[in-house]
Amino acid sequence: MKTLFDETQLSGMKLKNRFVRSATHDGMADALGHVTEKLITHFEELAKGGVGTIITGLTNVTDLEKIVPGQMAIYNDSFIDEYQKLTDTVHQYDSKIILQLVCNGAQNRSRNEGVLWAPSVFDNEPTIAGATEMTKEDIKVMQAAFVNGAVRAKKAGFDGVQLHVAHGYLLSRFLTPYYNRRTDEYGGTIENRARVVVEIVERIVKSVGEEYPVLAKVNCEDFMEQGLTFTECLDLCKMLQKAGLSAVEISGGTALSRAGEGTIRKVTPESEPYFKNYAAELAENLSIPVICVGGIRDINGLEDIVNQTKIEYLSMCRPFIREPELINRWVSGDRTPAKCISCTKCFGVETQCIFNK
């Protein structure tokens, strides 16, 4: 019997339990994405709270894009030493920390100067207003930025990296037929739409070594017209696995998802966890670990998931915003559900639970 508090290994990285803090925009970096003491304290509280693996907030790999104030970044070598202080702090508590790498693309409301990259630009589409359709040279520049970000993350002491390939950010939009209307080798079939991500994974693995964990967060579906389908998600995951991916976190949805089927949903006992069935089917068809995210609140029943399916890890975000110490509470024997009420009022310029203010 597997337990939630088993020590496991992911690409040689020892994890003290099966709980993962899923990435979110924390909003605690400075205006240019640099580390602040507040950001370090934030991650220290999560590590103290007992979570085995922390995935950071989305971290921009380039300063060519508009910089979002408060969003983490790693677009040059000046970040390495300051992130080393952060990773050293987390490691004091026997927790692992993975840096999530992202290009925001057109999903960016910052008023700062910079480009808004998109796989395609077409008329009368408000979510790509002001965006620039990427040339092949732009794609090469963007891919190199992801690789350089991963190399810097390893030098800074992060235990791995995760590519954000979900929720309508740039890599996600390459996968979505609605957003990707290209006619070159980066558009059309799922193999072509996935090409940009597969190439990034291959290049990162070559640059950081096969022993260094490289993860991806992907949508099981976009839940929208002309969106990525579950069948295509499975094809994508198989391609990424072949390219050297270490593990995949299964999420879903974009800003254009149908009502009630987006990324962040109201959680009920009947819906919890709401991407479980997708994650379980993917786990049956992949040899790399699958992480299930989405609406996990109640520890009771979670051991059934890891024993009755091939899902290896369980990921949460909003519960840790209210209770950074949640895992320690469960370890102590208090198995009442997470206190998060799924109101989603935590997401603002700086992510903070309304009950903790």
Buried (B, 14 or more C-beta within 10 A) or exposed (E): EEEBBBEBEBBEBEBBBBBBBBBBBBBBBBEBBBBEEEBBEBBBEBBBBBBBBBBBBBBBBBBBBBBBBBBBBBBEEEBBEBBBEBBEBBBEBEBBBBBBBBBBBBBBEBEEEBBBBBBBBEEEBEBBEEBBBBEEEBBEBBBBBBBBBBBBBBBBBBBBBBBBBBBBBBBBBBBBBBBBBBEEEBBBEBEBBBBBBBBBBBBBBEBBEEEBBBBBBBBBBBBBEEBBBBEBBBBBBBBBBEBBBBBBBBBBBBEBBEEEBBBBBEBEEEBBBBBBEBBBBBBEEBEBBBBBBBBBBBBEEBBEBBEEBBBBBBBBBBBBBBBBBBBBBBBEEEEEBBEBBBEEEBBEEEBBBEBEE
